[in-house]
Amino acid sequence: MVIVTLQRDKCIGCNYCVEMAPGQFQMSKKDGKSVLLKSVNAKGFYTLKSADHTIAENCELAQKACPVHIIAVKTT
């Protein structure tokens, strides 16, 4: 299981996450912030749980590239 979490309210809209993991992130046209696709919002934390381990590498690259450190990736 791959669990990706995005703390969206702290996003600065740099677009690095989209460049690293375009299948999981996109930029909102409304506010210019990152959107974690297919995620569930719980108190400002957007969480994606996926059994597809192929997304882990790109999400980890997005996590490392994020200048405000609002992406967390956990694999189990």
MMTF fields as JSON, N, C-alpha, C and O atoms, coordinates in Angstrom:
{
  "mmtfVersion": "1.0.0",
  "mmtfProducer": "UNKNOWN",
  "numBonds": 303,
  "numAtoms": 304,
  "numGroups": 76,
  "numChains": 1,
  "numModels": 1,
  "chainsPerModel": [1],
  "groupsPerChain": [76],
  "chainIdList": ["A"],
  "bondAtomList": [4, 2, 8, 6, 12, 10, 16, 14, 20, 18, 24, 22, 28, 26, 32, 30, 36, 34, 40, 38, 44, 42, 48, 46, 52, 50, 56, 54, 60, 58, 64, 62, 68, 66, 72, 70, 76, 74, 80, 78, 84, 82, 88, 86, 92, 90, 96, 94, 100, 98, 104, 102, 108, 106, 112, 110, 116, 114, 120, 118, 124, 122, 128, 126, 132, 130, 136, 134, 140, 138, 144, 142, 148, 146, 152, 150, 156, 154, 160, 158, 164, 162, 168, 166, 172, 170, 176, 174, 180, 178, 184, 182, 188, 186, 192, 190, 196, 194, 200, 198, 204, 202, 208, 206, 212, 210, 216, 214, 220, 218, 224, 222, 228, 226, 232, 230, 236, 234, 240, 238, 244, 242, 248, 246, 252, 250, 256, 254, 260, 258, 264, 262, 268, 266, 272, 270, 276, 274, 280, 278, 284, 282, 288, 286, 292, 290, 296, 294, 300, 298],
  "bondOrderList": [1, 1, 1, 1, 1, 1, 1, 1, 1, 1, 1, 1, 1, 1, 1, 1, 1, 1, 1, 1, 1, 1, 1, 1, 1, 1, 1, 1, 1, 1, 1, 1, 1, 1, 1, 1, 1, 1, 1, 1, 1, 1, 1, 1, 1, 1, 1, 1, 1, 1, 1, 1, 1, 1, 1, 1, 1, 1, 1, 1, 1, 1, 1, 1, 1, 1, 1, 1, 1, 1, 1, 1, 1, 1, 1],
  "groupList": [{"groupName": "MET", "atomNameList": ["N", "CA", "C", "O"], "elementList": ["N", "C", "C", "O"], "formalChargeList": [0, 0, 0, 0], "bondAtomList": [1, 0, 2, 1, 3, 2], "bondOrderList": [1, 1, 2], "singleLetterCode": "M", "chemCompType": "L-PEPTIDE LINKING"}, {"groupName": "VAL", "atomNameList": ["N", "CA", "C", "O"], "elementList": ["N", "C", "C", "O"], "formalChargeList": [0, 0, 0, 0], "bondAtomList": [1, 0, 2, 1, 3, 2], "bondOrderList": [1, 1, 2], "singleLetterCode": "V", "chemCompType": "L-PEPTIDE LINKING"}, {"groupName": "ILE", "atomNameList": ["N", "CA", "C", "O"], "elementList": ["N", "C", "C", "O"], "formalChargeList": [0, 0, 0, 0], "bondAtomList": [1, 0, 2, 1, 3, 2], "bondOrderList": [1, 1, 2], "singleLetterCode": "I", "chemCompType": "L-PEPTIDE LINKING"}, {"groupName": "THR", "atomNameList": ["N", "CA", "C", "O"], "elementList": ["N", "C", "C", "O"], "formalChargeList": [0, 0, 0, 0], "bondAtomList": [1, 0, 2, 1, 3, 2], "bondOrderList": [1, 1, 2], "singleLetterCode": "T", "chemCompType": "L-PEPTIDE LINKING"}, {"groupName": "LEU", "atomNameList": ["N", "CA", "C", "O"], "elementList": ["N", "C", "C", "O"], "formalChargeList": [0, 0, 0, 0], "bondAtomList": [1, 0, 2, 1, 3, 2], "bondOrderList": [1, 1, 2], "singleLetterCode": "L", "chemCompType": "L-PEPTIDE LINKING"}, {"groupName": "GLN", "atomNameList": ["N", "CA", "C", "O"], "elementList": ["N", "C", "C", "O"], "formalChargeList": [0, 0, 0, 0], "bondAtomList": [1, 0, 2, 1, 3, 2], "bondOrderList": [1, 1, 2], "singleLetterCode": "Q", "chemCompType": "L-PEPTIDE LINKING"}, {"groupName": "ARG", "atomNameList": ["N", "CA", "C", "O"], "elementList": ["N", "C", "C", "O"], "formalChargeList": [0, 0, 0, 0], "bondAtomList": [1, 0, 2, 1, 3, 2], "bondOrderList": [1, 1, 2], "singleLetterCode": "R", "chemCompType": "L-PEPTIDE LINKING"}, {"groupName": "ASP", "atomNameList": ["N", "CA", "C", "O"], "elementList": ["N", "C", "C", "O"], "formalChargeList": [0, 0, 0, 0], "bondAtomList": [1, 0, 2, 1, 3, 2], "bondOrderList": [1, 1, 2], "singleLetterCode": "D", "chemCompType": "L-PEPTIDE LINKING"}, {"groupName": "LYS", "atomNameList": ["N", "CA", "C", "O"], "elementList": ["N", "C", "C", "O"], "formalChargeList": [0, 0, 0, 0], "bondAtomList": [1, 0, 2, 1, 3, 2], "bondOrderList": [1, 1, 2], "singleLetterCode": "K", "chemCompType": "L-PEPTIDE LINKING"}, {"groupName": "CYS", "atomNameList": ["N", "CA", "C", "O"], "elementList": ["N", "C", "C", "O"], "formalChargeList": [0, 0, 0, 0], "bondAtomList": [1, 0, 2, 1, 3, 2], "bondOrderList": [1, 1, 2], "singleLetterCode": "C", "chemCompType": "L-PEPTIDE LINKING"}, {"groupName": "GLY", "atomNameList": ["N", "CA", "C", "O"], "elementList": ["N", "C", "C", "O"], "formalChargeList": [0, 0, 0, 0], "bondAtomList": [1, 0, 2, 1, 3, 2], "bondOrderList": [1, 1, 2], "singleLetterCode": "G", "chemCompType": "PEPTIDE LINKING"}, {"groupName": "ASN", "atomNameList": ["N", "CA", "C", "O"], "elementList": ["N", "C", "C", "O"], "formalChargeList": [0, 0, 0, 0], "bondAtomList": [1, 0, 2, 1, 3, 2], "bondOrderList": [1, 1, 2], "singleLetterCode": "N", "chemCompType": "L-PEPTIDE LINKING"}, {"groupName": "TYR", "atomNameList": ["N", "CA", "C", "O"], "elementList": ["N", "C", "C", "O"], "formalChargeList": [0, 0, 0, 0], "bondAtomList": [1, 0, 2, 1, 3, 2], "bondOrderList": [1, 1, 2], "singleLetterCode": "Y", "chemCompType": "L-PEPTIDE LINKING"}, {"groupName": "GLU", "atomNameList": ["N", "CA", "C", "O"], "elementList": ["N", "C", "C", "O"], "formalChargeList": [0, 0, 0, 0], "bondAtomList": [1, 0, 2, 1, 3, 2], "bondOrderList": [1, 1, 2], "singleLetterCode": "E", "chemCompType": "L-PEPTIDE LINKING"}, {"groupName": "ALA", "atomNameList": ["N", "CA", "C", "O"], "elementList": ["N", "C", "C", "O"], "formalChargeList": [0, 0, 0, 0], "bondAtomList": [1, 0, 2, 1, 3, 2], "bondOrderList": [1, 1, 2], "singleLetterCode": "A", "chemCompType": "L-PEPTIDE LINKING"}, {"groupName": "PRO", "atomNameList": ["N", "CA", "C", "O"], "elementList": ["N", "C", "C", "O"], "formalChargeList": [0, 0, 0, 0], "bondAtomList": [1, 0, 2, 1, 3, 2], "bondOrderList": [1, 1, 2], "singleLetterCode": "P", "chemCompType": "L-PEPTIDE LINKING"}, {"groupName": "PHE", "atomNameList": ["N", "CA", "C", "O"], "elementList": ["N", "C", "C", "O"], "formalChargeList": [0, 0, 0, 0], "bondAtomList": [1, 0, 2, 1, 3, 2], "bondOrderList": [1, 1, 2], "singleLetterCode": "F", "chemCompType": "L-PEPTIDE LINKING"}, {"groupName": "SER", "atomNameList": ["N", "CA", "C", "O"], "elementList": ["N", "C", "C", "O"], "formalChargeList": [0, 0, 0, 0], "bondAtomList": [1, 0, 2, 1, 3, 2], "bondOrderList": [1, 1, 2], "singleLetterCode": "S", "chemCompType": "L-PEPTIDE LINKING"}, {"groupName": "HIS", "atomNameList": ["N", "CA", "C", "O"], "elementList": ["N", "C", "C", "O"], "formalChargeList": [0, 0, 0, 0], "bondAtomList": [1, 0, 2, 1, 3, 2], "bondOrderList": [1, 1, 2], "singleLetterCode": "H", "chemCompType": "L-PEPTIDE LINKING"}],
  "groupTypeList": [0, 1, 2, 1, 3, 4, 5, 6, 7, 8, 9, 2, 10, 9, 11, 12, 9, 1, 13, 0, 14, 15, 10, 5, 16, 5, 0, 17, 8, 8, 7, 10, 8, 17, 1, 4, 4, 8, 17, 1, 11, 14, 8, 10, 16, 12, 3, 4, 8, 17, 14, 7, 18, 3, 2, 14, 13, 11, 9, 13, 4, 14, 5, 8, 14, 9, 15, 1, 18, 2, 2, 14, 1, 8, 3, 3],
  "groupIdList": [1, 2, 3, 4, 5, 6, 7, 8, 9, 10, 11, 12, 13, 14, 15, 16, 17, 18, 19, 20, 21, 22, 23, 24, 25, 26, 27, 28, 29, 30, 31, 32, 33, 34, 35, 36, 37, 38, 39, 40, 41, 42, 43, 44, 45, 46, 47, 48, 49, 50, 51, 52, 53, 54, 55, 56, 57, 58, 59, 60, 61, 62, 63, 64, 65, 66, 67, 68, 69, 70, 71, 72, 73, 74, 75, 76],
  "secStructList": [7, 3, 3, 3, 3, 3, 3, 4, 4, 4, 7, 7, 7, 7, 7, 2, 2, 2, 2, 2, 7, 6, 6, 6, 3, 3, 3, 7, 6, 6, 6, 1, 7, 3, 3, 3, 6, 6, 7, 3, 3, 3, 6, 6, 3, 3, 3, 3, 3, 3, 1, 7, 4, 4, 4, 2, 2, 2, 2, 2, 2, 2, 2, 2, 2, 7, 6, 6, 7, 7, 3, 3, 3, 3, 3, 7],
  "xCoordList": [0.844, 0.0, 0.887, 1.866, 0.531, 1.222, 0.247, -0.887, 0.692, -0.146, 0.553, 1.671, -0.122, 0.412, -0.481, -1.706, 0.142, -0.614, -0.114, 1.088, -1.069, -0.761, -1.44, -2.645, -0.665, -1.215, -1.442, -0.616, -2.581, -2.843, -2.841, -2.393, -3.325, -3.422, -2.063, -1.992, -0.985, 0.364, 1.079, 2.235, 0.386, 0.983, 1.275, 0.465, 2.457, 2.833, 2.696, 2.991, 2.254, 1.988, 3.222, 3.206, 4.286, 5.539, 5.494, 6.28, 4.579, 4.363, 5.371, 5.303, 6.293, 7.281, 6.625, 7.049, 5.595, 4.937, 4.314, 4.34, 3.758, 3.153, 4.234, 4.026, 5.383, 6.48, 7.023, 7.393, 7.073, 7.632, 6.626, 6.998, 5.354, 4.322, 3.026, 2.031, 3.038, 1.853, 0.619, -0.498, 0.801, -0.34, -1.065, -2.201, -0.418, -1.015, -1.336, -2.186, -0.662, -0.87, -1.223, -0.803, -2.013, -2.234, -2.462, -2.738, -2.345, -2.528, -3.977, -4.555, -4.547, -5.912, -5.937, -5.11, -6.885, -7.025, -7.705, -7.61, -8.388, -9.09, -8.137, -8.216, -7.22, -6.363, -4.866, -4.053, -4.488, -3.077, -2.323, -1.093, -3.06, -2.422, -2.521, -3.339, -1.674, -1.63, -2.878, -3.443, -3.285, -4.393, -3.864, -3.275, -4.078, -3.725, -4.93, -5.976, -4.775, -5.886, -6.379, -5.586, -7.675, -8.334, -8.077, -8.024, -7.917, -7.64, -8.89, -9.892, -8.799, -9.872, -9.374, -8.264, -10.199, -9.816, -10.268, -11.425, -9.34, -9.66, -8.933, -7.738, -9.645, -9.1, -7.893, -6.904, -7.968, -6.899, -5.791, -4.891, -5.841, -4.87, -5.549, -6.521, -5.041, -5.59, -4.783, -3.563, -5.458, -4.779, -5.228, -6.42, -4.248, -4.477, -3.901, -2.724, -4.727, -4.257, -4.384, -5.463, -3.273, -3.26, -2.486, -1.451, -3.008, -2.307, -1.292, -0.534, -1.272, -0.371, 0.994, 1.173, 1.945, 3.277, 4.103, 5.151, 3.653, 4.403, 4.356, 5.189, 3.413, 3.336, 4.298, 4.555, 4.828, 5.65, 6.88, 7.172, 7.6, 8.848, 8.603, 9.3, 7.614, 7.332, 6.827, 7.175, 6.014, 5.515, 6.647, 6.647, 7.608, 8.768, 9.622, 10.176, 9.733, 10.441, 9.721, 10.36, 8.397, 7.605, 7.807, 7.926, 7.846, 8.068, 9.413, 9.501, 10.447, 11.784, 11.881, 12.617, 11.143, 11.212, 10.414, 10.683, 9.445, 8.558, 9.341, 9.883, 9.408, 10.194, 9.567, 10.263, 8.27, 7.622, 7.298, 6.657, 7.737, 7.652, 6.224, 6.0, 5.273, 3.871, 3.378, 2.192, 4.286, 3.94, 4.623, 5.817, 3.851, 4.407, 4.04, 2.914, 5.003, 4.779, 5.199, 6.293, 4.309, 4.595, 4.229, 3.151, 5.131, 4.83, 4.819, 5.658, 3.867, 3.768, 3.754, 3.675],
  "yCoordList": [-1.185, 0.0, 1.246, 1.329, 2.195, 3.483, 4.536, 4.633, 5.312, 6.371, 7.705, 7.928, 8.585, 9.908, 10.944, 10.885, 11.898, 12.944, 14.308, 14.539, 15.205, 16.571, 17.544, 17.453, 18.473, 19.525, 20.748, 21.658, 20.733, 21.644, 23.129, 23.955, 23.483, 24.903, 25.595, 26.822, 24.822, 25.398, 25.398, 25.809, 24.936, 24.876, 26.284, 27.198, 26.442, 27.732, 27.749, 28.762, 26.644, 26.593, 26.532, 27.065, 25.902, 25.861, 24.886, 25.015, 23.91, 22.95, 21.799, 20.978, 21.708, 20.625, 19.249, 18.293, 19.149, 17.857, 17.359, 16.163, 18.269, 17.891, 17.429, 16.483, 18.09, 17.699, 16.315, 15.546, 15.995, 14.724, 13.577, 12.442, 13.867, 12.817, 13.32, 13.542, 13.498, 14.053, 13.157, 13.633, 11.884, 10.989, 11.129, 10.673, 11.759, 11.893, 13.34, 13.581, 14.302, 15.708, 16.527, 16.226, 17.575, 18.583, 19.91, 19.941, 21.001, 22.321, 22.767, 22.572, 23.361, 23.864, 25.165, 26.051, 25.27, 26.514, 27.588, 28.774, 27.184, 28.149, 28.933, 30.16, 28.226, 28.924, 28.72, 29.255, 27.952, 27.764, 26.845, 26.817, 26.084, 25.161, 23.728, 23.413, 22.881, 21.486, 20.733, 21.009, 19.772, 18.884, 17.449, 17.05, 16.684, 15.265, 14.509, 14.438, 13.951, 13.305, 12.076, 11.342, 11.862, 10.705, 10.636, 9.548, 11.795, 11.819, 12.163, 12.631, 11.919, 12.225, 13.309, 13.217, 14.345, 15.452, 15.174, 14.833, 15.325, 15.236, 16.364, 16.259, 17.438, 18.588, 19.211, 19.549, 19.362, 20.01, 19.095, 19.532, 17.838, 16.847, 15.967, 15.272, 16.002, 15.206, 13.92, 13.959, 12.785, 11.496, 10.583, 10.426, 9.986, 9.001, 7.677, 7.6, 6.639, 5.292, 4.444, 4.336, 3.844, 3.076, 1.773, 1.733, 0.722, -0.568, -0.637, -1.602, 0.377, 0.423, 0.965, 2.177, 0.074, 0.487, 1.207, 1.771, 1.196, 1.878, 3.393, 4.09, 3.918, 5.37, 5.866, 7.067, 4.965, 5.351, 6.152, 7.179, 5.702, 6.376, 7.823, 8.727, 8.049, 9.411, 10.284, 11.463, 9.725, 10.49, 10.844, 11.924, 9.941, 10.24, 11.344, 12.172, 11.364, 12.455, 13.778, 14.806, 13.752, 14.961, 15.427, 16.624, 14.483, 14.807, 15.506, 16.51, 14.985, 15.574, 16.932, 17.806, 17.117, 18.366, 19.495, 20.666, 19.166, 20.184, 21.111, 20.651, 22.41, 23.328, 23.638, 24.104, 23.389, 23.679, 22.41, 22.481, 21.258, 19.965, 19.637, 19.353, 19.683, 19.418, 18.089, 17.772, 17.317, 16.001, 14.928, 15.012, 13.922, 12.787, 11.502, 11.346, 10.593, 9.319, 8.209, 8.228, 7.235, 6.089, 4.821, 4.738, 3.834, 2.558, 1.467, 1.447, 0.567, -0.535, -1.856, -2.91],
  "zCoordList": [0.0, 0.0, 0.0, 0.742, -0.833, -0.893, -0.365, -0.834, 0.603, 1.172, 0.926, 1.388, 0.193, -0.139, 0.531, 0.418, 1.232, 1.904, 1.439, 1.31, 1.19, 0.753, 1.71, 1.945, 2.259, 3.118, 2.215, 2.145, 1.535, 0.422, 0.798, 0.004, 1.973, 2.326, 2.417, 2.361, 2.558, 2.626, 1.271, 1.173, 0.233, -1.112, -1.631, -1.475, -2.254, -2.828, -4.35, -4.985, -4.937, -6.374, -7.255, -8.364, -6.795, -7.566, -8.742, -9.681, -8.701, -9.79, -9.832, -10.747, -8.89, -8.897, -8.766, -9.415, -7.931, -7.738, -9.039, -9.326, -9.815, -11.1, -12.069, -12.829, -12.046, -12.93, -12.567, -13.454, -11.283, -10.83, -10.894, -11.195, -10.613, -10.562, -11.214, -10.524, -12.541, -13.209, -13.135, -13.338, -12.851, -12.724, -11.395, -11.257, -10.41, -9.091, -8.712, -7.855, -9.343, -8.995, -10.229, -11.346, -9.989, -11.019, -10.308, -9.109, -11.052, -10.467, -10.669, -11.738, -9.639, -9.707, -10.508, -10.294, -11.425, -12.185, -11.344, -11.661, -10.278, -9.418, -8.531, -8.468, -7.834, -6.873, -7.101, -6.347, -8.131, -8.447, -7.509, -7.519, -6.687, -5.757, -6.274, -7.138, -5.726, -6.123, -5.661, -4.603, -6.493, -6.166, -6.242, -7.247, -5.181, -5.169, -5.717, -5.071, -6.898, -7.582, -6.824, -6.235, -6.843, -6.202, -4.704, -4.132, -4.065, -2.629, -1.824, -2.364, -0.524, 0.413, 1.358, 1.882, 1.58, 2.45, 3.882, 4.131, 4.807, 6.235, 6.952, 7.228, 7.254, 7.986, 7.283, 7.934, 5.982, 5.234, 4.763, 4.046, 5.153, 4.697, 3.646, 3.944, 2.442, 1.349, 1.26, 1.108, 1.354, 1.418, 0.29, 0.027, -0.368, -1.418, -0.93, -0.577, -0.911, -0.572, -1.826, -2.409, -2.236, -3.478, -3.293, -2.628, -3.889, -3.882, -5.018, -5.116, -5.872, -7.027, -6.593, -6.464, -6.369, -5.894, -6.962, -6.648, -8.203, -9.258, -9.097, -9.676, -8.331, -8.14, -7.063, -6.972, -6.254, -5.103, -5.503, -4.891, -6.513, -6.892, -7.308, -6.847, -8.178, -8.624, -7.485, -7.411, -6.599, -5.457, -4.499, -3.908, -4.343, -3.501, -4.115, -3.392, -5.437, -6.117, -5.885, -5.656, -5.943, -5.682, -4.245, -3.983, -3.324, -1.913, -1.731, -1.023, -2.359, -2.23, -2.916, -2.457, -4.012, -4.763, -4.125, -4.394, -3.292, -2.707, -1.774, -0.769, -2.091, -1.269, 0.09, 0.992, 0.252, 1.536, 2.331, 3.379, 1.835, 2.542, 3.018, 4.194, 2.082, 2.433, 1.864, 1.954, 1.28, 0.719, 1.555, 1.84, 1.943, 2.684, 1.93, 1.458, 1.827, 1.145, 2.076, 2.641, 2.231, 3.078, 2.306, 1.719, 2.308, 1.669, 2.725, 3.626, 2.604, 3.553, 2.822, 3.453]
}
